[in-house]
């Protein structure tokens, strides 16, 4: 099984429906993820994600 604790993860298209679901799941299952980078071309959606996950 994949263990993302203490790993850096990049999600491209992270503000889409799949990217948001993957982000929620990573935070829920791997609380010790080192760094989660969410890439998106949509600035408004990036702002919304930053408000939801400020850390």
N, C-alpha and C positions, 0 to 999 in steps of 0.2 A: 504494500500500500504506500502511496505517495505521502511523504511527510514534509509539509511546508514550513514547519516551525524553524526559526533561525535562518530562513531563506529570504531572498529578495524575489519579488514576483512582479512581472509586467503584464498588464491586461490591456490589449489594444481594443479599441471600440468599447471601452469600459463604461460608457454612459448609456449604452443601449440596453435592451431588456436582458439579454444574455450576460452582458458585462456586469450589470447591477446584481443579478442573481448570483453570479460567480463571486463578486465582492462580498455579498452578505454571507455566502457559504464559507469563504476563506476566513473571514473574521470570526464566524461561529465555531468552526472546526479547528482552526489553528490560531489560537490567541497569542502565540508567541512568534507570529510571522515577523521577520526582521523589517521588511519594507514592502509596501504594496504601492506600485506606481500604476495609475490609471490614465491611459492615453485616450484622448478624444479630440476630434476637430471642432466639436460644438461647444463654444465658450459658455453659453448659458447653462447647458447640462453639466459642464465641469464645475461651474459655480455652485449649482444645486448639490452636486456630490460632495463638494468641499464643505458645504453647510451641514450635510448629514453626517459626514465622517471628518470632523475637524482635525483629528490627530493624524 
